[in-house]
Amino acid sequence: MTDVWLIAVMVLAGLIVLTLARLFAGPTPPDRVVALDTVNTLTVASMILFGVIFRQIVFVDVAIVYALLSFVGTLYIAKYLGGEIG
Amino acid sequence: MIFDAVSIVLISAGLFFMIVGPIGLLRLPDFYTRIHAAGKCDTLGQGLILLGAIVHEGFTLTAVKIAFLIAFIMITNPTMTHTLANAAYEAGVPAWRKEEGR
């Protein structure tokens, strides 16, 4: 049973590597921001899966805080790119 | 037993959307189409994977926390996608046009 969940986490890790290609190669700054947000999404999902596999409730708490910080950071960068801040 | 089957189905569906997101991010031609692909991956894929984790976990404190995270994600991810697309439009990021003679 645990093997199936670990395969899912491995697929998510491979997708993070795929998304990093767009993060490095994106021609405009908003492209990079979208790729960074997708990396954050994949990280939160894999953290939740790890917490459920290994029965560690700490991973779930960390994932909640990580999602909050990712949202605030991306929103701030978006406002900056739109010219409303700075 | 049946909970395991349901959670595996939910996580497989979530993984499908998660795979679609980065492929669209790599293959699509400009920023606005890329953010369209990434929005599906963010909201639907993550929501389905977390729902599968809840079904596997049962009714515990962890499941309640993951349910709060799902509600939070359903609000914030569309907000973020909309704000980013609006900001890119304000900043003048060019949209992709079909080339002539195709």
N, CA and C atoms of all chains as a GROMACS GRO file, in nm:
protein
  564
    1MET      N    1   0.083  -0.120   0.000
    1MET     CA    2   0.000   0.000   0.000
    1MET      C    3   0.087   0.125   0.000
    2THR      N    4   0.193   0.122   0.084
    2THR     CA    5   0.281   0.239   0.092
    2THR      C    6   0.353   0.263  -0.040
    3ASP      N    7   0.381   0.153  -0.115
    3ASP     CA    8   0.454   0.168  -0.240
    3ASP      C    9   0.376   0.253  -0.340
    4VAL      N   10   0.243   0.234  -0.345
    4VAL     CA   11   0.162   0.310  -0.438
    4VAL      C   12   0.174   0.460  -0.409
    5TRP      N   13   0.170   0.496  -0.281
    5TRP     CA   14   0.177   0.638  -0.243
    5TRP      C   15   0.315   0.694  -0.272
    6LEU      N   16   0.420   0.611  -0.252
    6LEU     CA   17   0.555   0.661  -0.282
    6LEU      C   18   0.573   0.682  -0.431
    7ILE      N   19   0.508   0.598  -0.514
    7ILE     CA   20   0.514   0.621  -0.659
    7ILE      C   21   0.450   0.756  -0.694
    8ALA      N   22   0.337   0.789  -0.628
    8ALA     CA   23   0.273   0.918  -0.652
    8ALA      C   24   0.366   1.032  -0.616
    9VAL      N   25   0.437   1.020  -0.503
    9VAL     CA   26   0.529   1.127  -0.462
    9VAL      C   27   0.644   1.139  -0.561
   10MET      N   28   0.691   1.023  -0.614
   10MET     CA   29   0.800   1.028  -0.713
   10MET      C   30   0.755   1.097  -0.841
   11VAL      N   31   0.629   1.072  -0.883
   11VAL     CA   32   0.576   1.140  -1.002
   11VAL      C   33   0.573   1.291  -0.979
   12LEU      N   34   0.531   1.332  -0.858
   12LEU     CA   35   0.527   1.475  -0.828
   12LEU      C   36   0.668   1.535  -0.831
   13ALA      N   37   0.768   1.461  -0.782
   13ALA     CA   38   0.904   1.512  -0.784
   13ALA      C   39   0.955   1.528  -0.927
   14GLY      N   40   0.921   1.432  -1.014
   14GLY     CA   41   0.958   1.446  -1.154
   14GLY      C   42   0.894   1.566  -1.219
   15LEU      N   43   0.768   1.594  -1.182
   15LEU     CA   44   0.699   1.711  -1.238
   15LEU      C   45   0.764   1.841  -1.191
   16ILE      N   46   0.817   1.842  -1.067
   16ILE     CA   47   0.887   1.962  -1.020
   16ILE      C   48   1.008   1.990  -1.109
   17VAL      N   49   1.081   1.883  -1.146
   17VAL     CA   50   1.198   1.902  -1.233
   17VAL      C   51   1.155   1.956  -1.369
   18LEU      N   52   1.041   1.902  -1.424
   18LEU     CA   53   0.991   1.953  -1.552
   18LEU      C   54   0.957   2.101  -1.543
   19THR      N   55   0.894   2.141  -1.430
   19THR     CA   56   0.852   2.280  -1.417
   19THR      C   57   0.971   2.373  -1.400
   20LEU      N   58   1.080   2.321  -1.340
   20LEU     CA   59   1.199   2.404  -1.323
   20LEU      C   60   1.257   2.447  -1.457
   21ALA      N   61   1.235   2.365  -1.564
   21ALA     CA   62   1.283   2.404  -1.696
   21ALA      C   63   1.217   2.534  -1.739
   22ARG      N   64   1.084   2.545  -1.716
   22ARG     CA   65   1.016   2.669  -1.752
   22ARG      C   66   1.059   2.783  -1.660
   23LEU      N   67   1.091   2.750  -1.534
   23LEU     CA   68   1.135   2.854  -1.441
   23LEU      C   69   1.267   2.915  -1.487
   24PHE      N   70   1.357   2.832  -1.544
   24PHE     CA   71   1.484   2.886  -1.592
   24PHE      C   72   1.469   2.951  -1.728
   25ALA      N   73   1.383   2.897  -1.815
   25ALA     CA   74   1.382   2.940  -1.955
   25ALA      C   75   1.276   3.043  -1.987
   26GLY      N   76   1.185   3.074  -1.890
   26GLY     CA   77   1.072   3.160  -1.923
   26GLY      C   78   1.114   3.292  -1.982
   27PRO      N   79   1.059   3.332  -2.097
   27PRO     CA   80   1.107   3.455  -2.159
   27PRO      C   81   1.068   3.581  -2.083
   28THR      N   82   0.954   3.584  -2.015
   28THR     CA   83   0.914   3.705  -1.944
   28THR      C   84   0.906   3.675  -1.794
   29PRO      N   85   0.914   3.778  -1.708
   29PRO     CA   86   0.903   3.754  -1.563
   29PRO      C   87   0.772   3.688  -1.520
   30PRO      N   88   0.653   3.721  -1.574
   30PRO     CA   89   0.534   3.649  -1.529
   30PRO      C   90   0.538   3.500  -1.556
   31ASP      N   91   0.605   3.457  -1.664
   31ASP     CA   92   0.621   3.313  -1.688
   31ASP      C   93   0.694   3.246  -1.573
   32ARG      N   94   0.801   3.311  -1.527
   32ARG     CA   95   0.877   3.254  -1.415
   32ARG      C   96   0.792   3.249  -1.289
   33VAL      N   97   0.709   3.352  -1.267
   33VAL     CA   98   0.627   3.353  -1.146
   33VAL      C   99   0.526   3.239  -1.150
   34VAL      N  100   0.465   3.214  -1.267
   34VAL     CA  101   0.370   3.104  -1.279
   34VAL      C  102   0.439   2.970  -1.253
   35ALA      N  103   0.561   2.954  -1.307
   35ALA     CA  104   0.634   2.829  -1.285
   35ALA      C  105   0.667   2.811  -1.138
   36LEU      N  106   0.706   2.922  -1.070
   36LEU     CA  107   0.737   2.913  -0.927
   36LEU      C  108   0.614   2.875  -0.847
   37ASP      N  109   0.498   2.930  -0.885
   37ASP     CA  110   0.376   2.895  -0.812
   37ASP      C  111   0.337   2.750  -0.834
   38THR      N  112   0.362   2.698  -0.955
   38THR     CA  113   0.333   2.556  -0.978
   38THR      C  114   0.426   2.467  -0.896
   39VAL      N  115   0.554   2.508  -0.883
   39VAL     CA  116   0.646   2.432  -0.798
   39VAL      C  117   0.596   2.430  -0.655
   40ASN      N  118   0.546   2.545  -0.606
   40ASN     CA  119   0.493   2.550  -0.470
   40ASN      C  120   0.373   2.457  -0.454
   41THR      N  121   0.284   2.456  -0.555
   41THR     CA  122   0.168   2.368  -0.550
   41THR      C  123   0.208   2.222  -0.539
   42LEU      N  124   0.304   2.182  -0.625
   42LEU     CA  125   0.349   2.043  -0.623
   42LEU      C  126   0.416   2.009  -0.490
   43THR      N  127   0.488   2.105  -0.432
   43THR     CA  128   0.555   2.080  -0.305
   43THR      C  129   0.453   2.058  -0.194
   44VAL      N  130   0.347   2.141  -0.191
   44VAL     CA  131   0.244   2.126  -0.088
   44VAL      C  132   0.176   1.991  -0.101
   45ALA      N  133   0.144   1.949  -0.224
   45ALA     CA  134   0.077   1.820  -0.243
   45ALA      C  135   0.166   1.705  -0.197
   46SER      N  136   0.297   1.711  -0.230
   46SER     CA  137   0.383   1.600  -0.190
   46SER      C  138   0.406   1.601  -0.039
   47MET      N  139   0.408   1.719   0.025
   47MET     CA  140   0.421   1.724   0.171
   47MET      C  141   0.301   1.658   0.238
   48ILE      N  142   0.179   1.686   0.186
   48ILE     CA  143   0.060   1.624   0.244
   48ILE      C  144   0.066   1.472   0.228
   49LEU      N  145   0.109   1.427   0.108
   49LEU     CA  146   0.117   1.282   0.086
   49LEU      C  147   0.219   1.218   0.180
   50PHE      N  148   0.335   1.285   0.202
   50PHE     CA  149   0.434   1.232   0.297
   50PHE      C  150   0.376   1.224   0.437
   51GLY      N  151   0.304   1.330   0.478
   51GLY     CA  152   0.247   1.329   0.612
   51GLY      C  153   0.147   1.218   0.632
   52VAL      N  154   0.070   1.183   0.526
   52VAL     CA  155  -0.028   1.076   0.539
   52VAL      C  156   0.041   0.939   0.535
   53ILE      N  157   0.147   0.925   0.452
   53ILE     CA  158   0.215   0.796   0.443
   53ILE      C  159   0.280   0.760   0.576
   54PHE      N  160   0.361   0.855   0.629
   54PHE     CA  161   0.443   0.822   0.746
   54PHE      C  162   0.378   0.862   0.877
   55ARG      N  163   0.250   0.902   0.873
   55ARG     CA  164   0.176   0.935   0.996
   55ARG      C  165   0.244   1.047   1.075
   56GLN      N  166   0.298   1.146   1.004
   56GLN     CA  167   0.363   1.259   1.071
   56GLN      C  168   0.273   1.381   1.054
   57ILE      N  169   0.216   1.428   1.164
   57ILE     CA  170   0.123   1.541   1.154
   57ILE      C  171   0.198   1.672   1.130
   58VAL      N  172   0.330   1.671   1.156
   58VAL     CA  173   0.409   1.793   1.141
   58VAL      C  174   0.413   1.837   0.995
   59PHE      N  175   0.418   1.738   0.904
   59PHE     CA  176   0.424   1.773   0.762
   59PHE      C  177   0.300   1.850   0.720
   60VAL      N  178   0.184   1.814   0.776
   60VAL     CA  179   0.061   1.882   0.739
   60VAL      C  180   0.064   2.027   0.786
   61ASP      N  181   0.111   2.050   0.909
   61ASP     CA  182   0.121   2.187   0.960
   61ASP      C  183   0.215   2.270   0.873
   62VAL      N  184   0.331   2.211   0.841
   62VAL     CA  185   0.428   2.283   0.758
   62VAL      C  186   0.368   2.313   0.621
   63ALA      N  187   0.290   2.219   0.566
   63ALA     CA  188   0.230   2.242   0.434
   63ALA      C  189   0.130   2.357   0.438
   64ILE      N  190   0.053   2.369   0.548
   64ILE     CA  191  -0.042   2.480   0.558
   64ILE      C  192   0.031   2.613   0.558
   65VAL      N  193   0.136   2.623   0.639
   65VAL     CA  194   0.212   2.749   0.646
   65VAL      C  195   0.280   2.778   0.513
   66TYR      N  196   0.329   2.673   0.447
   66TYR     CA  197   0.396   2.690   0.318
   66TYR      C  198   0.298   2.743   0.213
   67ALA      N  199   0.174   2.690   0.216
   67ALA     CA  200   0.075   2.738   0.119
   67ALA      C  201   0.041   2.884   0.144
   68LEU      N  202   0.028   2.924   0.273
   68LEU     CA  203   0.001   3.064   0.304
   68LEU      C  204   0.113   3.155   0.254
   69LEU      N  205   0.239   3.117   0.284
   69LEU     CA  206   0.351   3.202   0.244
   69LEU      C  207   0.364   3.208   0.093
   70SER      N  208   0.336   3.095   0.025
   70SER     CA  209   0.343   3.094  -0.121
   70SER      C  210   0.240   3.189  -0.180
   71PHE      N  211   0.116   3.188  -0.122
   71PHE     CA  212   0.011   3.276  -0.172
   71PHE      C  213   0.050   3.422  -0.155
   72VAL      N  214   0.099   3.458  -0.035
   72VAL     CA  215   0.134   3.598  -0.008
   72VAL      C  216   0.248   3.643  -0.099
   73GLY      N  217   0.350   3.558  -0.114
   73GLY     CA  218   0.464   3.594  -0.195
   73GLY      C  219   0.428   3.614  -0.341
   74THR      N  220   0.349   3.521  -0.395
   74THR     CA  221   0.312   3.532  -0.536
   74THR      C  222   0.223   3.654  -0.559
   75LEU      N  223   0.132   3.681  -0.464
   75LEU     CA  224   0.044   3.797  -0.478
   75LEU      C  225   0.125   3.927  -0.476
   76TYR      N  226   0.228   3.932  -0.390
   76TYR     CA  227   0.309   4.053  -0.381
   76TYR      C  228   0.388   4.074  -0.510
   77ILE      N  229   0.446   3.964  -0.564
   77ILE     CA  230   0.521   3.977  -0.689
   77ILE      C  231   0.428   4.020  -0.802
   78ALA      N  232   0.304   3.967  -0.803
   78ALA     CA  233   0.210   4.004  -0.909
   78ALA      C  234   0.174   4.152  -0.900
   79LYS      N  235   0.152   4.202  -0.777
   79LYS     CA  236   0.123   4.345  -0.762
   79LYS      C  237   0.240   4.430  -0.807
   80TYR      N  238   0.363   4.382  -0.778
   80TYR     CA  239   0.482   4.455  -0.820
   80TYR      C  240   0.493   4.459  -0.971
   81LEU      N  241   0.466   4.345  -1.036
   81LEU     CA  242   0.476   4.341  -1.183
   81LEU      C  243   0.370   4.429  -1.247
   82GLY      N  244   0.252   4.439  -1.182
   82GLY     CA  245   0.146   4.524  -1.237
   82GLY      C  246   0.168   4.671  -1.214
   83GLY      N  247   0.271   4.706  -1.134
   83GLY     CA  248   0.303   4.846  -1.115
   83GLY      C  249   0.228   4.912  -1.001
   84GLU      N  250   0.160   4.832  -0.915
   84GLU     CA  251   0.085   4.893  -0.806
   84GLU      C  252   0.172   4.918  -0.684
   85ILE      N  253   0.284   4.844  -0.672
   85ILE     CA  254   0.374   4.859  -0.557
   85ILE      C  255   0.511   4.895  -0.612
   86GLY      N  256   0.581   4.978  -0.541
   86GLY     CA  257   0.719   5.008  -0.581
   86GLY      C  258   0.723   5.108  -0.692
   87MET      N  259  -1.098  -0.105   0.322
   87MET     CA  260  -1.070  -0.161   0.189
   87MET      C  261  -1.128  -0.071   0.080
   88ILE      N  262  -1.258  -0.041   0.093
   88ILE     CA  263  -1.319   0.043  -0.009
   88ILE      C  264  -1.265   0.186   0.000
   89PHE      N  265  -1.226   0.227   0.123
   89PHE     CA  266  -1.168   0.360   0.136
   89PHE      C  267  -1.035   0.368   0.064
   90ASP      N  268  -0.956   0.259   0.070
   90ASP     CA  269  -0.830   0.258  -0.003
   90ASP      C  270  -0.854   0.274  -0.153
   91ALA      N  271  -0.954   0.200  -0.206
   91ALA     CA  272  -0.982   0.208  -0.350
   91ALA      C  273  -1.025   0.349  -0.388
   92VAL      N  274  -1.113   0.409  -0.306
   92VAL     CA  275  -1.159   0.544  -0.339
   92VAL      C  276  -1.044   0.644  -0.334
   93SER      N  277  -0.957   0.631  -0.234
   93SER     CA  278  -0.846   0.726  -0.224
   93SER      C  279  -0.748   0.708  -0.339
   94ILE      N  280  -0.727   0.583  -0.384
   94ILE     CA  281  -0.636   0.563  -0.497
   94ILE      C  282  -0.695   0.623  -0.624
   95VAL      N  283  -0.826   0.607  -0.643
   95VAL     CA  284  -0.890   0.668  -0.762
   95VAL      C  285  -0.877   0.819  -0.757
   96LEU      N  286  -0.904   0.881  -0.639
   96LEU     CA  287  -0.897   1.027  -0.628
   96LEU      C  288  -0.755   1.077  -0.653
   97ILE      N  289  -0.656   1.006  -0.597
   97ILE     CA  290  -0.518   1.054  -0.614
   97ILE      C  291  -0.472   1.032  -0.757
   98SER      N  292  -0.520   0.926  -0.825
   98SER     CA  293  -0.484   0.909  -0.966
   98SER      C  294  -0.542   1.021  -1.051
   99ALA      N  295  -0.667   1.060  -1.025
   99ALA     CA  296  -0.726   1.172  -1.099
   99ALA      C  297  -0.649   1.300  -1.072
  100GLY      N  298  -0.611   1.323  -0.945
  100GLY     CA  299  -0.532   1.441  -0.913
  100GLY      C  300  -0.397   1.440  -0.982
  101LEU      N  301  -0.333   1.323  -0.989
  101LEU     CA  302  -0.204   1.314  -1.057
  101LEU      C  303  -0.218   1.342  -1.206
  102PHE      N  304  -0.333   1.300  -1.266
  102PHE     CA  305  -0.354   1.332  -1.408
  102PHE      C  306  -0.353   1.482  -1.429
  103PHE      N  307  -0.429   1.556  -1.345
  103PHE     CA  308  -0.431   1.702  -1.364
  103PHE      C  309  -0.296   1.763  -1.332
  104MET      N  310  -0.224   1.706  -1.232
  104MET     CA  311  -0.092   1.757  -1.199
  104MET      C  312   0.006   1.735  -1.314
  105ILE      N  313  -0.011   1.624  -1.391
  105ILE     CA  314   0.078   1.600  -1.505
  105ILE      C  315   0.044   1.694  -1.619
  106VAL      N  316  -0.088   1.723  -1.636
  106VAL     CA  317  -0.130   1.812  -1.744
  106VAL      C  318  -0.072   1.953  -1.725
  107GLY      N  319  -0.066   1.999  -1.599
  107GLY     CA  320  -0.020   2.135  -1.571
  107GLY      C  321   0.120   2.164  -1.621
  108PRO      N  322   0.224   2.092  -1.575
  108PRO     CA  323   0.359   2.120  -1.625
  108PRO      C  324   0.377   2.095  -1.775
  109ILE      N  325   0.304   1.995  -1.832
  109ILE     CA  326   0.317   1.975  -1.977
  109ILE      C  327   0.265   2.098  -2.052
  110GLY      N  328   0.150   2.152  -2.007
  110GLY     CA  329   0.099   2.273  -2.069
  110GLY      C  330   0.192   2.391  -2.048
  111LEU      N  331   0.253   2.395  -1.928
  111LEU     CA  332   0.345   2.504  -1.898
  111LEU      C  333   0.467   2.500  -1.991
  112LEU      N  334   0.508   2.379  -2.031
  112LEU     CA  335   0.625   2.369  -2.118
  112LEU      C  336   0.589   2.389  -2.264
  113ARG      N  337   0.469   2.344  -2.307
  113ARG     CA  338   0.442   2.335  -2.450
  113ARG      C  339   0.368   2.455  -2.507
  114LEU      N  340   0.290   2.526  -2.426
  114LEU     CA  341   0.203   2.630  -2.482
  114LEU      C  342   0.284   2.755  -2.518
  115PRO      N  343   0.232   2.834  -2.615
  115PRO     CA  344   0.318   2.935  -2.676
  115PRO      C  345   0.338   3.065  -2.599
  116ASP      N  346   0.239   3.114  -2.521
  116ASP     CA  347   0.264   3.243  -2.456
  116ASP      C  348   0.214   3.241  -2.312
  117PHE      N  349   0.228   3.354  -2.244
  117PHE     CA  350   0.202   3.357  -2.100
  117PHE      C  351   0.057   3.328  -2.067
  118TYR      N  352  -0.036   3.382  -2.145
  118TYR     CA  353  -0.177   3.370  -2.106
  118TYR      C  354  -0.227   3.226  -2.120
  119THR      N  355  -0.180   3.155  -2.222
  119THR     CA  356  -0.218   3.013  -2.233
  119THR      C  357  -0.150   2.929  -2.125
  120ARG      N  358  -0.027   2.968  -2.089
  120ARG     CA  359   0.043   2.893  -1.985
  120ARG      C  360  -0.026   2.907  -1.850
  121ILE      N  361  -0.074   3.028  -1.820
  121ILE     CA  362  -0.140   3.045  -1.691
  121ILE      C  363  -0.275   2.973  -1.690
  122HIS      N  364  -0.334   2.954  -1.809
  122HIS     CA  365  -0.456   2.874  -1.817
  122HIS      C  366  -0.428   2.729  -1.777
  123ALA      N  367  -0.316   2.674  -1.829
  123ALA     CA  368  -0.283   2.535  -1.794
  123ALA      C  369  -0.246   2.523  -1.646
  124ALA      N  370  -0.170   2.621  -1.595
  124ALA     CA  371  -0.124   2.612  -1.456
  124ALA      C  372  -0.240   2.627  -1.358
  125GLY      N  373  -0.344   2.700  -1.395
  125GLY     CA  374  -0.458   2.715  -1.305
  125GLY      C  375  -0.530   2.584  -1.282
  126LYS      N  376  -0.546   2.504  -1.388
  126LYS     CA  377  -0.608   2.371  -1.371
  126LYS      C  378  -0.526   2.287  -1.275
  127CYS      N  379  -0.393   2.285  -1.298
  127CYS     CA  380  -0.306   2.204  -1.214
  127CYS      C  381  -0.317   2.246  -1.069
  128ASP      N  382  -0.315   2.378  -1.045
  128ASP     CA  383  -0.315   2.427  -0.907
  128ASP      C  384  -0.440   2.387  -0.834
  129THR      N  385  -0.555   2.426  -0.887
  129THR     CA  386  -0.678   2.411  -0.810
  129THR      C  387  -0.728   2.268  -0.810
  130LEU      N  388  -0.752   2.213  -0.930
  130LEU     CA  389  -0.819   2.082  -0.938
  130LEU      C  390  -0.727   1.969  -0.896
  131GLY      N  391  -0.602   1.969  -0.946
  131GLY     CA  392  -0.513   1.860  -0.912
  131GLY      C  393  -0.482   1.853  -0.764
  132GLN      N  394  -0.448   1.970  -0.706
  132GLN     CA  395  -0.416   1.972  -0.564
  132GLN      C  396  -0.539   1.938  -0.481
  133GLY      N  397  -0.657   1.988  -0.520
  133GLY     CA  398  -0.778   1.957  -0.445
  133GLY      C  399  -0.809   1.809  -0.445
  134LEU      N  400  -0.793   1.743  -0.561
  134LEU     CA  401  -0.823   1.599  -0.566
  134LEU      C  402  -0.722   1.518  -0.486
  135ILE      N  403  -0.594   1.556  -0.492
  135ILE     CA  404  -0.494   1.481  -0.415
  135ILE      C  405  -0.520   1.495  -0.266
  136LEU      N  406  -0.553   1.617  -0.222
  136LEU     CA  407  -0.578   1.635  -0.078
  136LEU      C  408  -0.706   1.562  -0.037
  137LEU      N  409  -0.806   1.557  -0.127
  137LEU     CA  410  -0.929   1.484  -0.095
  137LEU      C  411  -0.900   1.334  -0.080
  138GLY      N  412  -0.813   1.281  -0.167
  138GLY     CA  413  -0.773   1.141  -0.152
  138GLY      C  414  -0.701   1.116  -0.022
  139ALA      N  415  -0.617   1.212   0.022
  139ALA     CA  416  -0.548   1.198   0.151
  139ALA      C  417  -0.649   1.199   0.265
  140ILE      N  418  -0.754   1.282   0.256
  140ILE     CA  419  -0.857   1.284   0.360
  140ILE      C  420  -0.928   1.149   0.368
  141VAL      N  421  -0.965   1.092   0.251
  141VAL     CA  422  -1.036   0.965   0.250
  141VAL      C  423  -0.950   0.854   0.311
  142HIS      N  424  -0.820   0.856   0.279
  142HIS     CA  425  -0.731   0.756   0.337
  142HIS      C  426  -0.714   0.774   0.487
  143GLU      N  427  -0.716   0.900   0.533
  143GLU     CA  428  -0.685   0.927   0.673
  143GLU      C  429  -0.802   0.895   0.765
  144GLY      N  430  -0.927   0.909   0.716
  144GLY     CA  431  -1.040   0.889   0.807
  144GLY      C  432  -1.071   1.017   0.882
  145PHE      N  433  -1.154   1.008   0.985
  145PHE     CA  434  -1.196   1.128   1.058
  145PHE      C  435  -1.102   1.152   1.176
  146THR      N  436  -0.990   1.223   1.148
  146THR     CA  437  -0.895   1.257   1.254
  146THR      C  438  -0.864   1.406   1.246
  147LEU      N  439  -0.777   1.451   1.337
  147LEU     CA  440  -0.738   1.592   1.337
  147LEU      C  441  -0.664   1.629   1.209
  148THR      N  442  -0.582   1.535   1.160
  148THR     CA  443  -0.509   1.561   1.035
  148THR      C  444  -0.606   1.584   0.920
  149ALA      N  445  -0.713   1.503   0.914
  149ALA     CA  446  -0.810   1.518   0.806
  149ALA      C  447  -0.879   1.654   0.814
  150VAL      N  448  -0.908   1.700   0.935
  150VAL     CA  449  -0.971   1.832   0.949
  150VAL      C  450  -0.878   1.941   0.901
  151LYS      N  451  -0.748   1.928   0.935
  151LYS     CA  452  -0.652   2.029   0.889
  151LYS      C  453  -0.642   2.029   0.738
  152ILE      N  454  -0.641   1.909   0.676
  152ILE     CA  455  -0.632   1.904   0.530
  152ILE      C  456  -0.758   1.962   0.467
  153ALA      N  457  -0.875   1.944   0.532
  153ALA     CA  458  -0.998   2.002   0.480
  153ALA      C  459  -0.991   2.155   0.484
  154PHE      N  460  -0.935   2.210   0.591
  154PHE     CA  461  -0.915   2.356   0.596
  154PHE      C  462  -0.823   2.401   0.484
  155LEU      N  463  -0.717   2.321   0.458
  155LEU     CA  464  -0.623   2.357   0.352
  155LEU      C  465  -0.693   2.356   0.216
  156ILE      N  466  -0.785   2.259   0.194
  156ILE     CA  467  -0.858   2.254   0.066
  156ILE      C  468  -0.943   2.380   0.051
  157ALA      N  469  -1.016   2.419   0.158
  157ALA     CA  470  -1.099   2.540   0.150
  157ALA      C  471  -1.014   2.662   0.121
  158PHE      N  472  -0.897   2.669   0.185
  158PHE     CA  473  -0.806   2.781   0.163
  158PHE      C  474  -0.758   2.786   0.019
  159ILE      N  475  -0.721   2.667  -0.036
  159ILE     CA  476  -0.669   2.662  -0.172
  159ILE      C  477  -0.775   2.701  -0.273
  160MET      N  478  -0.900   2.656  -0.248
  160MET     CA  479  -1.007   2.688  -0.342
  160MET      C  480  -1.034   2.839  -0.349
  161ILE      N  481  -1.001   2.913  -0.243
  161ILE     CA  482  -1.017   3.058  -0.247
  161ILE      C  483  -0.894   3.124  -0.309
  162THR      N  484  -0.773   3.084  -0.263
  162THR     CA  485  -0.655   3.164  -0.296
  162THR      C  486  -0.602   3.138  -0.436
  163ASN      N  487  -0.610   3.014  -0.487
  163ASN     CA  488  -0.547   2.987  -0.617
  163ASN      C  489  -0.615   3.062  -0.732
  164PRO      N  490  -0.750   3.064  -0.742
  164PRO     CA  491  -0.810   3.147  -0.847
  164PRO      C  492  -0.781   3.295  -0.829
  165THR      N  493  -0.776   3.342  -0.703
  165THR     CA  494  -0.740   3.482  -0.679
  165THR      C  495  -0.603   3.514  -0.734
  166MET      N  496  -0.508   3.424  -0.705
  166MET     CA  497  -0.371   3.448  -0.746
  166MET      C  498  -0.358   3.444  -0.899
  167THR      N  499  -0.425   3.346  -0.962
  167THR     CA  500  -0.417   3.337  -1.107
  167THR      C  501  -0.474   3.462  -1.174
  168HIS      N  502  -0.589   3.509  -1.123
  168HIS     CA  503  -0.652   3.629  -1.179
  168HIS      C  504  -0.562   3.751  -1.162
  169THR      N  505  -0.504   3.766  -1.041
  169THR     CA  506  -0.419   3.882  -1.015
  169THR      C  507  -0.296   3.882  -1.105
  170LEU      N  508  -0.237   3.764  -1.123
  170LEU     CA  509  -0.116   3.756  -1.204
  170LEU      C  510  -0.146   3.785  -1.351
  171ALA      N  511  -0.257   3.732  -1.403
  171ALA     CA  512  -0.292   3.758  -1.543
  171ALA      C  513  -0.321   3.906  -1.563
  172ASN      N  514  -0.391   3.967  -1.466
  172ASN     CA  515  -0.422   4.109  -1.475
  172ASN      C  516  -0.295   4.193  -1.472
  173ALA      N  517  -0.201   4.156  -1.384
  173ALA     CA  518  -0.076   4.230  -1.374
  173ALA      C  519   0.004   4.220  -1.501
  174ALA      N  520   0.008   4.099  -1.562
  174ALA     CA  521   0.084   4.082  -1.685
  174ALA      C  522   0.020   4.162  -1.798
  175TYR      N  523  -0.114   4.170  -1.798
  175TYR     CA  524  -0.182   4.250  -1.901
  175TYR      C  525  -0.150   4.397  -1.883
  176GLU      N  526  -0.149   4.443  -1.756
  176GLU     CA  527  -0.114   4.583  -1.728
  176GLU      C  528   0.029   4.612  -1.768
  177ALA      N  529   0.120   4.515  -1.746
  177ALA     CA  530   0.261   4.536  -1.778
  177ALA      C  531   0.289   4.524  -1.927
  178GLY      N  532   0.189   4.480  -2.007
  178GLY     CA  533   0.208   4.476  -2.150
  178GLY      C  534   0.280   4.354  -2.202
  179VAL      N  535   0.260   4.238  -2.138
  179VAL     CA  536   0.317   4.114  -2.191
  179VAL      C  537   0.246   4.079  -2.321
  180PRO      N  538   0.321   4.054  -2.429
  180PRO     CA  539   0.255   4.032  -2.559
  180PRO      C  540   0.182   3.899  -2.566
  181ALA      N  541   0.068   3.899  -2.635
  181ALA     CA  542  -0.008   3.776  -2.656
  181ALA      C  543   0.035   3.712  -2.787
  182TRP      N  544   0.020   3.579  -2.793
  182TRP     CA  545   0.063   3.504  -2.911
  182TRP      C  546  -0.037   3.524  -3.023
  183ARG      N  547   0.012   3.548  -3.147
  183ARG     CA  548  -0.076   3.559  -3.265
  183ARG      C  549  -0.040   3.447  -3.361
  184LYS      N  550  -0.142   3.400  -3.431
  184LYS     CA  551  -0.118   3.298  -3.533
  184LYS      C  552  -0.043   3.359  -3.650
  185GLU      N  553   0.060   3.291  -3.695
  185GLU     CA  554   0.142   3.347  -3.803
  185GLU      C  555   0.066   3.345  -3.934
  186GLU      N  556   0.099   3.442  -4.022
  186GLU     CA  557   0.033   3.450  -4.152
  186GLU      C  558   0.080   3.337  -4.243
  187GLY      N  559  -0.010   3.292  -4.332
  187GLY     CA  560   0.027   3.193  -4.431
  187GLY      C  561   0.029   3.051  -4.379
  188ARG      N  562  -0.037   3.025  -4.265
  188ARG     CA  563  -0.040   2.890  -4.211
  188ARG      C  564  -0.171   2.822  -4.246
   0.00000   0.00000   0.00000
